[in-house]
């Protein structure tokens, strides 16, 4: 028997110390996804060093990691409660064969051990989601074969050591959620040319976004969000060839997961590794596993200024573009509609002005759009992609109008719903005509006409006589006319 797999078996017990002395001729041992608890005693005379792969992930093991476990080729301790890995630097530990080490999601604390020069075969190192502190040791730069390096969600400080530029095989580099400071190194774009994923999110990096990052033509994910970066967005991002390709391509990412060496047990891979990367996606921190489908640029929550470079619209394979919470100004590039693969576009909380480009309505895949809190103006372009959205996507732009906002654009008429609405509109028109000013004007006109007629009669005697004489004549004429018509009527009745 060369392989022992008792994973997912509901085992709830501690590991007997004698187990490690009876493993020969086992090559792989998988005890993952159980409820195994307790500590593992260090046993330098253990035959465990004959193992190539040990998987104790997703259990409840605690205490320091025994040194003999580090003498295997692949060691997976993911999701336990180990608190110390200082035995890594034990003089009696042979580290030269280790290819894969995952101690993420544990309770490691203190500074990182500094003996990485002895691990010249290491290709995958995962130490994220612990409580590690202090500087990243310069000896990390001696891991010349390293392809995946995860140190995210710890308390690491200071600058990134320049020795890391020697890790030229790096494909995935994730140091997000730490307290790293200093500028984003230019050597990343000059030396780490195989990078596919670069995440420096949620640190204290300062300075500008180096244009050297545009040399990373295989880059599919660039996350520099939540730092203190200033200056502008590089206008050379269109040099990143991988972001111009439409559709998923995970060939460059999958290859590091499968260790090159099998150590002679019939070609069986010496372990498994399900890549997991945390990203802020649509406003929430989510874990992604299928990284080959991600093509993402996130520069949000910095102090970037200037215009959005027009060149960024040539990255037609982009799935997510987040430039929110910066000091960007200028207009949204008219060619933004060229980003046909976009699922998420967030430009909120900037100082963008001008009209929303009509080409934006041509992005059929756009599920999440946020243009709020800017200085955009004019009518929201027609199209279901822009008008069938929550109005919150446009809030905070006082000069913006049109559906789905309640603010109507100049020249737009209120729609009528029924005849009652029309009657109500007519009543409103009448009410608007017979106003207070109308009554005042009528009263003034009556007073002026009355006194304009009466005053001459009072002060001009001849006019007064003529007026009353005419009244008498009218009275006599009426009397005679009525009398004549009355006599004629009586004569007709008698006859």
Secondary structure, DSSP 8 states (H G I E B T S, - for coil): --EEE-TTS---SB--GGGGGS-TT-SEEE--SS--EE-----TT-GGGG-SEEE--SSEEEEE--GGGGGSSEEE--SSEEEE-GGGG-TT---TT--EEE--SS--EEE--S-GGG-TT--EEE--SSEEEE---GGGGG-TT--EEE--SSEEEE---GGGGG-TT-SEEE--SSEEEEE--THHHHH-TT-SEEE--SSEEEEE--GGGGG-TT--EEE--SSEEES---TTGGG-GGGGS-S---HHHHGGGS-S--TTSTT--S------EEEEETTEEEEES-GGG--EEE--SS--EE---GGGGG-TT-SEEE--SSEE-S---GGGGG-TT-SEEE--SS--EE---GGGGG-TT--EEE--SSEEEEE--SSHHHHSS-GGGTTT-TEEESTTSS---TT------SHHHHHHHHHHHHHHHS-HHHHHHHHHHHHHHHHHHHHHHHH-HHHHHHHHHHHHHHHHHHHHHHHHHHHHHHHHHH-
